């Protein structure tokens, strides 16, 4: 079962699905799906989770906020 999560960003609600199973502290990438597109989240050199690829549909700040939400949820 995929985990559906919600986030409010800049006054708008977004729903996304965490596709990666078995997330733990050793996980180095997390796949999510939002609005029919899949994104990969990964930690950067400062151990901050962020989107691995650029996107035109969603802002990088939104994807960074989602990555932070997921990392807090799983205590990464």
Secondary structure, DSSP 8 states (H G I E B T S, - for coil): --EEEEEEETTEEEEEEE---S--TT---EEEEETTEEEEEEE-TTS-EEESS--SSS-HHHHHHHHHHHHHHTT-
